[in-house]
Amino acid sequence: MKITGTKLYQKVAASIVEAIEAGRWAAGARLPGERDLAEEYEVSRPTIREAMIALEMRGWIEARHGSGLYVKRRDSEPERPEGVLEYDVGAFDLTEARILFEGEAIALAAVTIDDDQLADLEKILVEMEQDDEAAVMDADRRFHLAIAAATENAAIRGVVEYLWELRARSPLSANIFARAKREGVTPRVDEHRPMLDALRARDPEAARNAMRAHLRTVIDDLLEATEVEVMERARNELEVRRSNVSRRLGIGAA
């Protein structure tokens, strides 16, 4: 089944809801794995991951026992497919767009940036080494926006600023980044340093490659973090069950 159009994860999520309603997967049934779903819908794993998280947020599915995602048993009807479509851009689509726009933005900045702007970027990297998580996240945002500003192109700066705003404004994107944050994913100076080095060398190609490498790592981190969170939640549930079983078996013991 090929899904076409914009916001693919939303279309996949809606199709899965339709399949659930049609009886393909009953309440309590295990959904196919990510790879199988990606092949069926002819989309990428990140798209499937975003669809699954959107459905979990809407109460259609749940993680269980470390064995995968299951159709949720529910007392009341969750939000309808059209509700799923209200979600905006997901974190993976957003980061893919950043690879495109910020990759070219930094290449242009490499030939327009001045020494004062380079010094400002260096100061921001120092701030990114702090232990204060909020300060580190803010420094990451300011680092990227400063590069966009260094292009001396208001349109480019506006696009980059908008993409960063979407991280917080889009419910699904904000949810995925929050999950990653809980798993300890934070901006890393060693990924940003090559960008600054390339800018200082006035090397557009090296700058573009450094930005793209950094943002591809962001995608990898998001995939790993969201997968780890699901498995960790399942492990925690299993530990609770084990504890309950041990407590029950201990009743009446000599």
Steps between C-alpha positions, in 0.01 A plus 500: 500500500661824390423820690546826313461867582630721781540403866542132432497396864149645534373304202659181632347560845157555346534183289591294806198636687280405204649149505432470874140611452458257211609214725846429361644544849268444796547651844803335656645392165867558434581731211762395243854621561631829367682343208192308389281809524759707315500247216120480492449875484818564300630763739806536721542372855497857639159552336369180663650606835321836482173330406531262795573779746207703365270200548634440849437865587141463376435184699484247215807289582729420792839342566481170688746257659791597280351306211368784289199724451144380554155630422383651826203357686285798590182585688426801280564575135830681435521797269399433142739486199426862418628583848829333416528724197490809721859433598757714330852418382683213668855517633645285222346702217602815680862390535508386137389850398772645720761287322390657173466863609765528770747307289478763227474785750832412663665462159398859419601619847848361439560774240318784680579454871725755670743468789258642758238242404758223524593624848132496601468138382806406706340652810180305437696175477653575840149545638403164347753331728309599816326255730177702484280305257272795423800722426649233272176467303476877464863521387432237234212703358697825506797336330291392202310829480827694512624305198178583315543867590856492367368427149382864483181370338178585685298232318745223593511622858120503514470142370754368749329683786165354394639146495628547853165638616331186367697288747290646780180588314434163337353259759657190345840660450502634856398159631780316318767749607372478859532119486856536372580748776378251761744249355787745546531624142643852515700719260866399480782747453711250305232496227488880481874564508560377140240749379679787667838378373365490143352847534828632633678344200240659267441155350138468375521129414652402833241713680213338309632151571547578871145630535351205315703252704382664823132495402517141375630410845201682648270272299692192615479620863125556472447153356707337771349705782138435408573128460686487831213676678246246380720210608585663834132557575430136421788386721368715786154346461655154504690578822178616663331175397792296633482687830127438525545130428775469764281678755204274425710183518643614832157493666484210745868415465662350804 
